[in-house]
Amino acid sequence: MKSEPEESWKLRLYVSGETLNSRAALKNLKKICEEHQEHKFIIEVIDLLKNPELARGDQIIAVPTLVRQLPPPIRKIIGDLSNTEKVLIGLDIIPLPVR
């Protein structure tokens, strides 16, 4: 198996079938990744209707959920990822604003 470059970001999106929220989350994630090409994003989509046992590994309690597996630390964002700023902060792509 080919090893991934160190600068790659491994993202896993957990969904539950072809729901409106699942499709929106994937669309929003792809848009965010396209807009922030300074990172190489590897996206894996896991449909928990087809593979429910995979929820245990990342402790998924709601869907859709995005898990940033690499680089460490692991980060999770729940929802359809429509709030771009929240997603960018959650993934640690941009810093948390100082208030």
C-alpha positions as CSV (number, residue, x, y, z in Angstrom):
1,M,0.0,0.0,0.0
2,K,1.3,3.4,-1.0
3,S,1.9,5.7,2.0
4,E,0.3,9.1,2.0
5,P,2.4,12.3,2.0
6,E,2.9,13.9,5.4
7,E,0.9,17.0,4.4
8,S,-2.2,15.0,3.6
9,W,-5.3,15.5,5.7
10,K,-7.4,12.4,6.2
11,L,-11.1,13.2,6.6
12,R,-13.8,10.6,7.3
13,L,-17.4,11.7,6.8
14,Y,-20.0,9.5,8.5
15,V,-23.5,9.6,6.9
16,S,-26.7,7.6,7.1
17,G,-27.9,6.9,3.6
18,E,-28.7,9.4,1.0
19,T,-30.5,11.9,3.2
20,L,-30.7,15.6,2.5
21,N,-28.3,16.3,5.4
22,S,-25.8,13.6,4.2
23,R,-25.7,15.0,0.7
24,A,-25.4,18.6,2.0
25,A,-22.5,17.6,4.3
26,L,-20.6,16.0,1.4
27,K,-21.2,18.9,-0.9
28,N,-20.2,21.4,1.7
29,L,-17.1,19.4,2.6
30,K,-16.0,19.2,-1.1
31,K,-16.4,22.9,-1.5
32,I,-14.3,23.7,1.6
33,C,-11.6,21.3,0.4
34,E,-11.5,22.9,-3.1
35,E,-11.3,26.4,-1.6
36,H,-8.4,25.4,0.8
37,Q,-6.1,23.6,-1.6
38,E,-3.0,24.4,0.5
39,H,-3.8,21.0,2.1
40,K,-4.2,17.7,0.3
41,F,-7.5,16.3,1.5
42,I,-8.3,12.6,1.4
43,I,-12.1,12.1,2.0
44,E,-13.6,8.8,3.0
45,V,-17.4,8.6,3.1
46,I,-18.8,5.9,5.5
47,D,-22.5,5.1,5.1
48,L,-23.5,3.7,8.5
49,L,-26.6,2.1,7.0
50,K,-24.3,-0.2,5.1
51,N,-21.5,-0.5,7.7
52,P,-23.0,0.3,11.2
53,E,-20.1,-1.4,13.0
54,L,-17.7,1.3,11.8
55,A,-19.4,3.9,14.0
56,R,-17.8,2.3,17.1
57,G,-14.1,3.1,16.1
58,D,-14.6,6.8,15.9
59,Q,-17.3,6.9,18.6
60,I,-20.0,8.3,16.3
61,I,-23.2,9.2,18.0
62,A,-24.8,11.5,15.4
63,V,-24.7,11.8,11.6
64,P,-23.5,13.5,9.6
65,T,-20.2,13.7,11.5
66,L,-16.9,14.7,10.0
67,V,-13.7,13.2,11.7
68,R,-10.3,14.6,10.9
69,Q,-8.1,11.6,11.5
70,L,-4.8,13.2,10.2
71,P,-3.0,15.3,11.2
72,P,-3.4,14.7,14.9
73,P,-5.2,15.5,17.1
74,I,-8.5,13.9,16.0
75,R,-11.2,16.5,15.6
76,K,-15.0,16.0,15.1
77,I,-17.7,18.2,13.6
78,I,-21.3,17.2,13.7
79,G,-23.9,18.5,11.2
80,D,-24.2,19.4,7.5
81,L,-21.0,21.5,7.5
82,S,-22.9,24.5,6.2
83,N,-21.2,26.9,8.6
84,T,-17.9,27.2,6.7
85,E,-16.2,29.3,9.4
86,K,-17.1,26.7,12.1
87,V,-15.8,23.9,9.9
88,L,-12.5,25.7,9.2
89,I,-12.0,26.5,12.9
90,G,-13.0,22.9,13.9
91,L,-10.6,21.4,11.4
92,D,-7.9,23.9,12.6
93,I,-7.4,25.3,9.2
94,I,-8.0,28.8,10.5
95,P,-7.4,29.9,14.1
96,L,-10.2,30.6,16.6
97,P,-11.0,34.3,16.5
98,V,-9.8,36.3,19.5
99,R,-12.6,38.1,21.3
